[in-house]
Amino acid sequence: MTTVAGVGPRSAAAVALRTDEIVRALRALDDGQLLAPSMLPGWDRLTIVCHLRYGATALARKTRAALDGQTAAYYPGGRSRQRPGTLLPEPGETPSDVVASLARLSADLHALWAGLTEEQWRLDVVEPPDNPDLGTLPLARLAVLRLTEVEVHGTDLDLDLDDWSDTYIELVLPFRLDRLNTRPSPTDGTEGSWLLVATGGPSYLVTVADGSVSARPALPTTPADAVIEASERDLLALLLGRPLPQPARHEGDEDLAAAFSRVFPGP
């Protein structure tokens, strides 16, 4: 996916559309509604808005660093120390102030991304060796990660926004599957293979064996210990650790199929 032309611009354009949808919906709420619980356990709507706001700032900083050939951390102060504060308003900020700053900082990020060339989208974003978080990624993947944030958290806000876009599913499903190749083998010793079959779409074979994880495109007839069939949208939800609107269809080793979410619990 790192070499596919157009991923960065397409992702950035989809981010801008979804962010505009989120901001319009948030601006229609009063402060009490912004402080109401979200669908994400333990987070109210304002927590999500703060999280999205910080992400816009962090990704703009990392983008500029990559363009300058510099390193940049997502949390310069360290994730454990800095992240809790990014989920809260600044002193004196009202909930509506946070929404306004989300809109402003997101617009800055979108303007920055809109000016990138295809060659720039392929530049690596490198983190300081003593403060890793996302790992080394091409700029295009930053846009893919941001698209995941705004699509999924847009749903978490419980504001009756549109469901995940086709563009999001098309771009992010293969990205999430590819990231499984970097995941450590499960510590409980689980081994086996899962064939993930998208109804009417692509199929992927995920294997855990000999202490490593492998994920690759496959034919829908590829042998596997367990088969999980669902829509592309629901396979992506499975990979993100999100509930599926409709139960997936399982074949083969039922226990192993059911264990997929435990072995790969999402981001």
C-alpha positions as CSV (number, residue, x, y, z in Angstrom):
1,M,0.0,0.0,0.0
2,T,2.9,2.4,0.6
3,T,3.5,2.6,-3.2
4,V,-0.1,2.8,-4.5
5,A,-0.5,6.1,-6.3
6,G,-3.3,8.3,-5.0
7,V,-3.7,6.9,-1.5
8,G,-2.6,10.1,0.2
9,P,-4.7,12.5,-1.8
10,R,-7.8,10.3,-1.7
11,S,-7.5,9.7,2.0
12,A,-6.9,13.4,2.7
13,A,-10.0,14.4,0.6
14,A,-12.1,11.8,2.5
15,V,-10.7,13.2,5.8
16,A,-11.8,16.7,4.9
17,L,-15.3,15.6,4.0
18,R,-15.8,13.5,7.1
19,T,-14.4,16.3,9.3
20,D,-16.7,18.9,7.8
21,E,-19.6,16.5,8.5
22,I,-18.5,16.1,12.1
23,V,-18.0,19.9,12.7
24,R,-21.4,20.8,11.2
25,A,-23.1,18.3,13.6
26,L,-21.1,19.5,16.6
27,R,-21.9,23.1,16.0
28,A,-25.6,22.3,16.3
29,L,-25.1,21.1,19.9
30,D,-25.2,23.2,23.1
31,D,-22.5,22.7,25.7
32,G,-24.6,20.3,27.7
33,Q,-25.0,18.1,24.6
34,L,-21.3,18.3,23.9
35,L,-20.7,16.9,27.4
36,A,-23.1,14.0,27.0
37,P,-21.8,10.5,26.9
38,S,-20.6,9.1,23.5
39,M,-20.9,5.5,22.3
40,L,-17.3,5.0,23.3
41,P,-17.2,3.6,26.9
42,G,-15.7,6.1,29.3
43,W,-15.6,9.0,26.8
44,D,-18.1,11.9,26.5
45,R,-18.5,13.7,23.2
46,L,-16.1,16.4,24.3
47,T,-13.4,13.9,25.0
48,I,-13.6,12.7,21.4
49,V,-13.5,16.3,20.1
50,C,-10.4,17.0,22.1
51,H,-8.8,13.8,20.8
52,L,-9.6,14.7,17.2
53,R,-8.3,18.2,17.8
54,Y,-5.0,17.0,19.1
55,G,-4.6,14.5,16.2
56,A,-5.0,17.4,13.7
57,T,-2.2,19.3,15.5
58,A,0.1,16.3,15.8
59,L,-0.3,15.1,12.2
60,A,0.4,18.6,10.9
61,R,3.5,18.8,13.0
62,K,4.7,15.3,11.8
63,T,3.9,16.2,8.1
64,R,6.0,19.4,8.3
65,A,8.8,17.5,9.9
66,A,8.8,14.9,7.2
67,L,8.9,17.6,4.5
68,D,11.9,19.2,6.3
69,G,13.7,15.8,6.7
70,Q,13.3,16.0,10.5
71,T,12.0,13.6,13.1
72,A,8.8,14.3,15.1
73,A,7.0,12.5,17.8
74,Y,3.2,12.2,18.0
75,Y,3.5,12.9,21.7
76,P,6.7,15.0,22.2
77,G,6.2,14.7,26.0
78,G,5.8,10.9,25.8
79,R,2.4,9.1,25.4
80,S,1.9,8.2,29.0
81,R,2.6,11.7,30.3
82,Q,1.1,13.9,27.6
83,R,-1.9,12.0,26.2
84,P,-4.3,12.4,29.2
85,G,-4.0,16.2,28.9
86,T,-4.8,16.1,25.2
87,L,-8.2,14.6,26.0
88,L,-9.3,17.7,28.0
89,P,-10.1,21.3,27.1
90,E,-7.5,23.9,27.8
91,P,-8.0,26.0,31.0
92,G,-10.9,28.5,30.4
93,E,-12.1,26.8,27.2
94,T,-15.8,26.1,26.8
95,P,-17.0,23.0,24.9
96,S,-17.9,25.2,21.9
97,D,-14.5,26.7,22.0
98,V,-13.0,23.2,21.5
99,V,-15.3,22.6,18.5
100,A,-14.1,25.9,17.0
101,S,-10.5,25.0,17.4
102,L,-11.1,21.5,16.0
103,A,-12.5,23.2,12.9
104,R,-9.6,25.6,12.6
105,L,-6.8,23.1,13.2
106,S,-8.4,20.6,10.9
107,A,-8.6,23.2,8.1
108,D,-4.9,23.9,8.6
109,L,-4.1,20.2,8.2
110,H,-6.3,19.8,5.2
111,A,-4.7,22.9,3.5
112,L,-1.2,21.4,4.2
113,W,-2.1,18.0,2.8
114,A,-3.9,19.5,-0.2
115,G,-0.6,21.0,-1.4
116,L,1.5,17.8,-1.3
117,T,2.8,16.2,-4.5
118,E,2.6,12.4,-5.0
119,E,6.4,12.3,-4.4
120,Q,6.0,14.1,-1.0
121,W,3.2,11.7,0.0
122,R,5.8,8.9,-0.3
123,L,8.2,10.6,2.1
124,D,8.8,8.7,5.4
125,V,7.6,10.2,8.6
126,V,10.3,9.3,11.1
127,E,10.0,9.5,14.9
128,P,12.8,10.1,17.4
129,P,14.4,6.8,18.3
130,D,13.8,7.5,22.0
131,N,10.1,8.3,21.6
132,P,8.5,5.9,19.1
133,D,4.7,5.7,18.8
134,L,3.4,5.1,15.3
135,G,6.6,3.9,13.8
136,T,8.2,5.0,10.6
137,L,5.4,5.5,8.0
138,P,5.1,7.2,4.6
139,L,3.1,10.4,4.7
140,A,0.2,8.7,2.8
141,R,-0.3,6.4,5.8
142,L,-0.7,9.3,8.1
143,A,-3.7,10.3,6.0
144,V,-5.0,6.8,6.2
145,L,-4.7,6.8,10.0
146,R,-6.5,10.1,10.2
147,L,-9.3,8.8,8.0
148,T,-9.8,6.0,10.5
149,E,-10.0,8.5,13.4
150,V,-12.6,10.7,11.8
151,E,-14.7,7.9,10.4
152,V,-14.8,5.7,13.5
153,H,-15.0,8.5,16.1
154,G,-17.6,10.3,13.9
155,T,-19.8,7.2,14.6
156,D,-18.8,7.2,18.3
157,L,-20.2,10.7,18.7
158,D,-23.7,9.2,18.3
159,L,-25.0,12.1,16.1
160,D,-26.6,10.0,13.3
161,L,-23.8,10.8,10.9
162,D,-23.4,8.7,7.8
163,D,-21.9,5.2,8.2
164,W,-18.3,4.6,7.2
165,S,-17.7,5.7,3.6
166,D,-16.9,3.3,0.7
167,T,-13.7,5.2,0.2
168,Y,-12.7,4.7,3.8
169,I,-13.4,0.9,3.7
170,E,-11.6,0.5,0.4
171,L,-8.5,2.3,1.5
172,V,-8.3,1.2,5.2
173,L,-9.2,-2.5,5.0
174,P,-6.0,-3.5,3.2
175,F,-3.9,-1.1,5.4
176,R,-5.2,-2.7,8.6
177,L,-4.6,-6.2,7.2
178,D,-1.1,-5.3,6.2
179,R,-0.4,-4.0,9.8
180,L,-1.2,-7.4,11.1
181,N,2.2,-8.4,9.7
182,T,3.9,-6.2,12.3
183,R,1.9,-7.6,15.2
184,P,3.6,-9.9,17.7
185,S,2.4,-13.5,18.0
186,P,-0.2,-14.0,20.7
187,T,1.3,-14.7,24.1
188,D,-1.2,-17.4,24.9
189,G,0.2,-19.7,22.2
190,T,-2.7,-19.6,19.9
191,E,-1.8,-20.8,16.4
192,G,-3.8,-21.4,13.3
193,S,-5.1,-19.7,10.1
194,W,-8.2,-17.6,9.3
195,L,-9.5,-17.0,5.9
196,L,-11.3,-13.6,6.0
197,V,-13.8,-13.5,3.1
198,A,-15.5,-10.2,2.2
199,T,-18.9,-11.0,0.8
200,G,-18.7,-10.2,-2.9
201,G,-15.2,-8.8,-2.4
202,P,-11.5,-9.8,-1.7
203,S,-10.3,-12.5,0.7
204,Y,-7.3,-12.5,3.0
205,L,-5.4,-15.3,4.8
206,V,-4.2,-14.5,8.3
207,T,-1.8,-17.1,9.8
208,V,-0.2,-17.4,13.2
209,A,2.6,-20.0,13.2
210,D,6.1,-20.5,14.5
211,G,6.0,-17.3,16.6
212,S,5.0,-14.9,13.7
213,V,1.9,-13.4,12.1
214,S,1.3,-13.3,8.4
215,A,-1.5,-11.6,6.5
216,R,-1.8,-11.6,2.7
217,P,-4.5,-11.5,-0.1
218,A,-5.8,-15.0,-0.9
219,L,-8.4,-16.7,-3.0
220,P,-11.8,-17.4,-1.4
221,T,-11.0,-21.1,-1.8
222,T,-7.7,-21.0,0.0
223,P,-7.6,-23.7,2.8
224,A,-7.7,-22.4,6.3
225,D,-8.5,-23.7,9.8
226,A,-11.3,-21.2,10.2
227,V,-13.3,-19.1,7.7
228,I,-14.9,-15.7,8.7
229,E,-17.2,-14.2,6.1
230,A,-18.7,-10.8,6.4
231,S,-19.1,-7.6,4.4
232,E,-15.9,-5.5,3.8
233,R,-17.3,-3.0,6.2
234,D,-17.8,-5.6,8.9
235,L,-14.4,-7.2,8.3
236,L,-12.8,-3.8,8.9
237,A,-14.9,-3.4,12.1
238,L,-13.5,-6.8,13.2
239,L,-10.0,-5.7,12.6
240,L,-10.6,-2.4,14.6
241,G,-12.2,-4.3,17.5
242,R,-15.6,-2.7,16.9
243,P,-19.0,-4.4,17.1
244,L,-20.4,-5.9,13.9
245,P,-23.9,-4.8,12.9
246,Q,-24.5,-8.4,11.7
247,P,-22.8,-11.5,13.0
248,A,-20.1,-12.9,10.7
249,R,-20.5,-16.3,9.2
250,H,-18.1,-18.9,10.5
251,E,-16.9,-22.2,8.9
252,G,-14.3,-24.7,10.1
253,D,-12.9,-24.5,13.6
254,E,-15.6,-22.4,15.3
255,D,-13.5,-21.8,18.5
256,L,-10.6,-20.5,16.4
257,A,-12.9,-18.3,14.4
258,A,-14.4,-16.8,17.6
259,A,-10.9,-16.3,19.0
260,F,-9.9,-13.9,16.1
261,S,-11.0,-10.8,18.0
262,R,-9.1,-12.0,21.1
263,V,-5.9,-12.7,19.2
264,F,-6.2,-9.4,17.2
265,P,-8.1,-7.1,19.5
266,G,-7.8,-4.0,17.3
267,P,-5.6,-0.9,17.4
